[in-house]
Amino acid sequence: MIQNDLENAASLLGKRSNKLTIRLLKVFEILKKIGKAGDDMEGNASQTEEDELVDALKNEMPEVYKNIEINLKEIE
């Protein structure tokens, strides 16, 4: 019975892991689009807030991408 419970738990964790991987990959693609939009805005920003957004994206997105890639490796 314990073996069966362990197998069921492992199966459920595997399914959840797959769902989280898919979700993480979707978020990763969305963040890439946001990062690209920030790159495209560079030099075109006319307001201080826009400049701050572009700078924040340039500074923070590489770290976000790195963290996502680390998480994907850990899930596999």
C-alpha positions as CSV (number, residue, x, y, z in Angstrom):
1,M,0.0,0.0,0.0
2,I,2.8,2.4,0.9
3,Q,4.5,1.6,-2.4
4,N,1.3,2.4,-4.3
5,D,0.9,5.7,-2.4
6,L,4.5,6.6,-3.3
7,E,3.9,5.8,-7.0
8,N,0.7,7.9,-7.0
9,A,2.5,10.8,-5.4
10,A,5.4,10.6,-7.8
11,S,2.9,10.5,-10.7
12,L,1.1,13.5,-9.5
13,L,4.4,15.4,-8.9
14,G,5.4,14.5,-12.5
15,K,2.2,15.9,-13.9
16,R,2.5,19.1,-11.9
17,S,6.1,19.5,-12.9
18,N,5.0,19.2,-16.6
19,K,2.3,21.8,-16.1
20,L,4.7,24.2,-14.3
21,T,7.3,23.7,-17.1
22,I,4.8,24.6,-19.7
23,R,3.7,27.6,-17.7
24,L,7.2,28.7,-17.1
25,L,8.1,28.5,-20.8
26,K,5.0,30.6,-21.7
27,V,6.0,33.2,-19.2
28,F,9.6,33.1,-20.5
29,E,8.3,33.9,-24.1
30,I,6.1,36.8,-22.8
31,L,9.1,38.2,-20.9
32,K,11.3,38.0,-24.0
33,K,8.6,40.0,-25.8
34,I,8.6,42.6,-23.0
35,G,12.4,42.8,-23.1
36,K,12.4,43.2,-26.8
37,A,9.9,46.0,-26.5
38,G,12.2,47.7,-24.0
39,D,15.1,47.3,-26.4
40,D,13.0,48.8,-29.3
41,M,12.0,51.7,-27.1
42,E,15.6,52.6,-26.3
43,G,16.3,56.0,-27.9
44,N,12.7,56.6,-28.6
45,A,11.6,57.4,-25.1
46,S,10.6,61.0,-24.5
47,Q,9.6,60.9,-20.9
48,T,11.5,60.2,-17.7
49,E,9.2,57.3,-16.8
50,E,9.8,55.6,-20.2
51,D,13.5,56.0,-19.7
52,E,13.3,54.4,-16.3
53,L,11.3,51.5,-17.7
54,V,13.8,50.9,-20.5
55,D,16.7,51.1,-18.0
56,A,14.9,48.7,-15.6
57,L,14.3,46.2,-18.4
58,K,17.9,46.4,-19.6
59,N,19.2,45.9,-16.1
60,E,16.8,43.3,-14.8
61,M,15.7,41.1,-17.7
62,P,19.0,39.2,-18.0
63,E,18.8,38.1,-14.4
64,V,15.1,37.1,-14.9
65,Y,16.0,35.0,-17.9
66,K,18.9,33.4,-16.0
67,N,16.6,32.5,-13.1
68,I,14.0,31.0,-15.5
69,E,16.7,28.9,-17.2
70,I,17.9,27.7,-13.8
71,N,14.4,26.7,-12.8
72,L,13.8,24.9,-16.0
73,K,17.0,22.8,-15.5
74,E,15.9,22.0,-11.9
75,I,12.5,20.8,-13.1
76,E,14.0,18.4,-15.6
